[in-house]
Amino acid sequence: MKIMVVGGGGREHAIIKKLKENPNVTELYALPGNGGIAADAICVDIGAKDIPAIVSFAKEKAIDFAVVAPDDPLVLGAVDALNEIGIPCFGPEAKAAIIEGSKVFSKNLMKKYNIPTASYEVFTDSASALAYLDTAPIPTVVKADGLALGKGVIIAQTREEAKAAVRSMMEDKQFGESGSRVVIEEFLTGPEVSVLAFTDGHVVRPMVSSMDHKRALDNDEGLNTGGMGTIAPNPYYTPEIAEECMKTIFLPTIDAMNKEGRTFKGCLYFGLMLTENGPKVIEYNCRFGDPETQVVLPLMKSDLLTVMMATANGTLADAEVEFSDGAACCVIVASKGYPAKYESGFEMKLPADSADGWIYVAGAKRDGDRLLSAGGRVLGVTGIAGDLPQAIQKAYKRVEKVEFENGYCRSDIGARALKALQN
């Protein structure tokens, strides 16, 4: 089979490594991929948002199955365009990807169908939003409506911070048109959980839960990032909570999308907060999370391509979706200065993959035989073991073997989870 994966980060590298395990895969392409992915797939210099070029390439190569991984091409209709020329895809059509593409849409959906989430208000002009913030409860959360590279959410501890967030989004257009509408919502407290789930629009098969670490520095200090590491499973996500989420959140979301004529097929990411009033949705993503994918897929025992195809053709009920009882930890190695100003072009030397760990390349380019850094988040170093303490230990041991002089990482990925296990 000829497989095409759209995207070029650590998430896509994790997907590609997992797809390679299927013996029926004869050719594997990454569009655009990166210098590290090139070791596992043929990289093609076509941008993830260049849908006409993606379609043309898929036609030319007679691709049998496509995986559209990032949010932008999904929201822009890459799956629709590929389906139109008869190429089956893993990923939602544009009308379903709106669940991530518009926070206003997703909040209104949850309100309409009584799916538990934070209370909120929507604003289309900055004057109204700023006036509302004069009396709104603080802390509060300000969100840009559209896609913003995972950076369009500000948790404001003061009214001044909240107003500055509104001005930067709505007046200064920090995120372009994505900030033309904002959602201001109630600040929730409790442990956060990420749950990725396969769905064919009827059946929901959750993957193992995970815990992300968004801040750049130890002890959850520093700027917000796209994610500095993650662990799985999340110790706060008990079987009882999983059952409650299936009944009150997962299935109701799929049913709501069907009722709206927006059947969702692919990977639906549920960002959850376990509040004192029960689990609530913080956000939906219309695709695999990054770096959550780098701990979830290494624990998957079932064949990923088989599950993806079942998701696309509506036979997920008959597919085996199984995960190991072990644990995984992914430590992100980023360029010094990330998420603010950083330099690229530094040589890296990486240890080989092994049974107890993987290295996923997020931002790199090839210069002959040399692998050079080419981004903010550069590597995802994953350790796999029978339990979480060992998985964390293995991940950091692998980090020590990475030669990358401009790299930095947090030293406390998984520390919160270990505390939870001890309580």
Phi, psi and omega in degrees: 000143176260119184245141178236128177246122179270125180135171184207034181239194180297323178300314181294325178296319179296318179297315182297315179300322180288320179296327181298340181290340180280122184293345180281349180281114182258327177224136183227119182247145174238128180240105000270350187068196175202180185300331178277321178298333181303340177285342186238351181206163175276116182273135182238129186283068176232124182295150183296338180262359181274077188297317177303318180291324178297314180297316180299317179296316181299322178294311183300319183270359182053054181297136181273330182203138181239146175240116177260110191265318185279163182291317185305305181295331177295312180295328181280352175097028179298319180295317178303313183294320179289320178298325181298331178260016172084017179260117179292145186226150166263120181139153182281154170290165183304321183294338176265328180295346178300341179300334171257327184296336178222114178292331176297316178300311185293321178294317179295325177298313181296321179295314183297322186252017174056042175268125188299126179205175178289146174293155190201166171225147179249138180229140179250356174218149187292327182300314179295318181295317181293322178295318179299322183291345177297332184235358182294149176298142179239139001295161176218169183240128179247126183234132169290142184296316188263189181291138182213040178055032180074009185245010184268023179236123180241123172268108186264124180273343180225164177297323181297317178297317181297316180293322178296322178296317178298314182297318182294323181283312190269326183261315182275351178055044180306324180247025180063220182292343179300335181260013181289337169235145175232151173251129173247120188229163179302139176276117179262153176234151180139171178295141176264144179224138172252128176232116173268142182221135170283139174210141176256016180096353179226307180266143176241124177240095180294146173270179179296142182288162180213169178229122181267161177230102191275328186286152187288333189240165178307156179062028180055044176250169179089187183287158173289143179232183173285356180129123182257003179158166182201158176229158174211143357281165178277119185296339179284342186267086183280164176303325179294317179292322178300318179295318179296318180296321179300317184284321189259343185234302190296300181295317177301326178294315180297317178297319180298316180296322177297316181295332179275002182072029184231051183310128184260124174234131179139219176251119176254124183262125177253113172269114189244151170240126179270089184273172178293344177259018178103173181294139177226152180277125172272317182200157168249145166238148185266022187197175174302140177280160179225112022258015181305324180302327185286351171247335183283310184293325176298338180268358182280124180271330181285164179282123185295316182298318179300317180292318179298318180293322177295324178297318182289323185260009173080022181243031184297332179301331183266354185270148176273122177236099188231143179235153180286164178274003183281199182221159178219150176225130176243124177253122179277129172258117185246164174289137179305131183104336177300138012266010177269231184277134178212164179250151178242178175093014180270138181289145178230144172234127189244144173289156181288154174295154177213180183297335183254016177177159182224159170237122179254129184263123183259319184221095181204157175226160179264139171228088188066237179271355185268145175253121184246146178294144182208054180169182179279296173274122191253314184226149168243111184258113188249135173246140181234135181204180180287335178218170187293315179305318180291322180296318178297315181300316182293322179298313182290330175295323179289324177301320181298335182273353178281129176258106183200095191293338181262013184266152171217158177210162172286151181257004187235027177296127180092352183298318179298320181294321179296321177298318180296324179292331182280338182281000000 
